[in-house]
Amino acid sequence: MAGVLSSFSSVGKRVRLSRIIDPRGTLIFAFDHWLEHGPVDFPEDRLDPRVILEAVVDAGVDAVMLTPGDARLFSDIWAGRTGLVVKITGKTSLRPRDEQLLQSLIGSVEDAVRLGADAVAATVYWGSPWEDVMVRNWALIREAAEEYGLPALQLAYPRGPTIKDRHDVNIVLYGVRSAVMVGADLIKTYYTGDKESYRKVVEAASGVPVLMSGGPRRSNPLEFLRDLRDVREAGALGAVVGRNIFQAKDIRAMTVACKLVLTGRASPEDVYEEVR
């Protein structure tokens, strides 16, 4: 009996995922921090996004995650050289405090398609008072992405008044399973602090690839590189890293170090001298 034919969209997803995923260990560079946090995240000599983007692309990241406007503005840097994930939700830190747990639409799936993206990304703050708004937006995004054969990456971030510790394994598990249940093709989420507990997170994703959120810059890069090693050994696909790369002393060296550790080609101790 003839096998079941793949749908057009499933073929498209496979092709696009192959452009941003390294099965040995994937490193995606996150760069939505100007919108999310403002200038406080950026050293004086790195206020121009081009300085940062050129460095990470030259160093060999698997993809960059950009807002629609930055993807357009800096297409001469990334196009034809690395994969593109377009993040179409966001917020500023200028918002009133009681609205900080809401991510708004800042673009569309169609914008991502027009830009030539390999995937689209959106955040859901599971546990937020605004959870319903973000889940409804996610459903619309996922449905549109499916029409175009575009993978949908969910930034599954448990945050809200009932959550005491967003890195607690049971909280992270809850967020990851929720992302799976609403159709995420890829999931970015918090690190739980050790590979044994993170292995549970990966297992809970039921085969949907999990990427560790890089989070704030560590004072000691060796600790961060060891976390990358541990999430790899826990079975995660890789990591989505921003500040631990673009706030590093040497952006290129830190990018290369992260990639080497995630792919298992070097230990954290092997590359530490280059980034300390």
N, C-alpha and C positions, 0 to 999 in steps of 0.2 A: 504494500500500500504506500502511496506517495506521502512524503512527509508534509507537515503543515507549513505553508509558506509564511515567511516573515512579512509583517506589515511594512509599508514604506517608512513609517515613522520609527519603527524599531531598528530598521537598517540605518536610518539617519542618526539615531542615537548612538549606535555602535561605532559608526564612522567618526562622529564628533568626539565621543569619549576617547577613542584611540589617539586623538590629537592632544589631549590634555592629561592623559593617564600614563604613567610609567608603572607597569605592574611590579617592578622591583621596589618602588617607593616613589610616590608622587609629591612634588613640591609646587604648590600654587602660591604666588605672591599676592597678598591682599593689600589693596591700596585705596581704601575708601575713607581713610582716617581724616583727611582734610574736612570732609563733610561731617563725620561722626564726632570728631574731637576738636577740630580747629588747629590753630598754629602751635598750641602747647606741645603737640607731639613732635614738632620738627626743629632740629638744630638749625642755627642761623645759616649755616652753609648749605642747607638742604631745603630751603624754602621753595626752590624751583623743582617741581615734580620731575622734570626731564632728567635732572642729575640722578635721581633715584632710579627711575624706570630704565634708563640706559644701562645703569650698572647691573641691575638684576637680570635684564634680558641678555646682556653680554655674558653674564655668569651662567646662564643655562637653566632658568626656571622652566617648569613644564607648562605653566600658564600664568597669566596675570588676571586678577579680578579687579575690574574697574567700573566706575559709574559710567552711564552712557555718554555724558559730556566729555569725560577724560578719555574714554575709548576713542571717541571721534578726534579729539584734539591731538592725541599722541599716537595716532595710527601709524605714523612713519617709524615709530620705535618698535611696536610689537608686531605689526602685520607681516606675515611671512616668516617670522622668526620665533614666535612662541604662540601657545594657545591663548584664547580670550574667553573669560567668563565675565558676563555683564551683570552687575548687581543692580537690580531695579527697585529696591526698597532702601530707605535710609532715614536719617533724622539728623538734626544738629544738637549740639549741647547748649545752644542758646534757648531752647524751648523751656517753658515753665517746668519746674521739677515734677509736677504731677502728670506730665505728658511725656516724660523721658522713656517710658516703657512702651511707646508706640513707634512703630516704623511705618512710614508713609510710602506710597508709590512715588517713585521719582523717574520712572520710565516704563517701557512696555516690552513685552516679548517681541513685538514687531520691530522695536528699536534695535534689539539685540540681533535679530535676523538681518536687518539692513546693515548693521555694522560688521557682519560676517562672524558673529560669535560662535563658539563651540559649545557653550552652555549658558544658562541664565541662573541667577542666584537671588534668593530673597530670605529675609530673616523672619522668624517667628519667635517671639518671647513667650514661651510656654509658661503659664502662671501669671502673666501680666493682666491687669484690669482691662487691657485693650486686646486680649488674646483673640476675641471673636473677630475683630476687624482684620487682624493679621492672618487668621486662618481663612477667612473669606477671600482675602486678597491672594493668599497662597493657592487656593483652589482655582481661582481664575487664571493665575499665572501657570500653574501646572497644566491646566486644560489647554491653554493656548500653546504652551511649549510642546505638548503632545502632538498638536496639529502640524507643527513644523519639524518634528523629529529632533527637538532640541532637549538635551538633558537638563533637568531642574535640580539645582543644588540648594538644599535648605540649610540655613544657619540656624540650627535648633538650639536656642539659648533659653534655658529655664531661668526666668527672672520675674520676681513679683513679691508682693508683701508677705506671702505665706512661706517663701523660700528663705531659709536661714543660711544655707551653704550651697551655692550653685554648683560647686565641684563635688558634692556628695554623690557617691556612686549611684544611689537609688534615685536621686534627682536627675542625674545625667541619663540614666537608663530610661526614666519616664519620658524625658524629652526626645531621646532617640527613637524609642518605640512609637511615640506620637508622630514623629516625622515619617517613619516607615508607613504608618497607618494612613497618612494623608498623601502618600504617593511620591515621596522624595526619591530621586535617582541617586543622589549623593547626599551625605550628611556631614556637616561641619559642626563639631561640638566641643565642649570643654574637656580638658584632661582631668582625670580623677586622682592623679598623684602617684600611681604605681601601676605597673603593667598587669598585675594580677586582677585588679579591679577593672582596668580598661579592657582586658580580655572579655569580661562580662558585657561591657558596652558593645564591643564588636559582635559578640554572639547575639545580643539582643537585636541587632540590626538585621539579622536573618539574611545576610548576603548582600544587603545594600552597603556599598563602600562607605567607610567612616574616615573622616579626616580630622585630625586634632586642630583645634583653634590655638594659634600661637600665643595670644594674649599679650599682656604688658611685657616690656623688655626686662629680662633678668639681669641683675647686677653681675652675675658670673655666667658667661656664655657656656661654660662647661656643663652647668646644671641643665640648661636648655637643651644642649646637644644630647645629653643623657636621656632626657625626656623623649626626644625624637627616636633614639634607639629603642626605648622601651615601648613606645606606641607601635613601632614597626614589629617588634617581637610579639606584641599583643595581637597582631593580625590586622591592624589598621592599614588603610591604603596609603596614608602619608599625612601631610600637614598643610594647613593654610596659614602662612606666616606673614606678618607685616612688620610690627615694631621691632621684633628681635632681629630683623634684617636691616631695615632702613635707619634704625637708631644705632646700629653697631659701629664700631670704630672704622671698620673697612667693609663696606657693603658687599663688594664682590667676593671677598674672602669668606664672609659669613654665609653668603648664598651658596657658594661651592661647598663649604663645610656641611651645611644642612643637607644638601643633596647627596653628598658622599655618605653621610650617616644614615639617611633614610633608605638608601639603596643597599646598605650593608657593605659598601666598598671600603669603608674606613670606620674605625671606632671613634667615639668622642675624644678620647685621649690622643688619638693620632693627629687630629686636626686642630686641637686646642691651641697649640702654639701659634697658629696662623691667625687666630681671632681674639686672643686674650688682650 
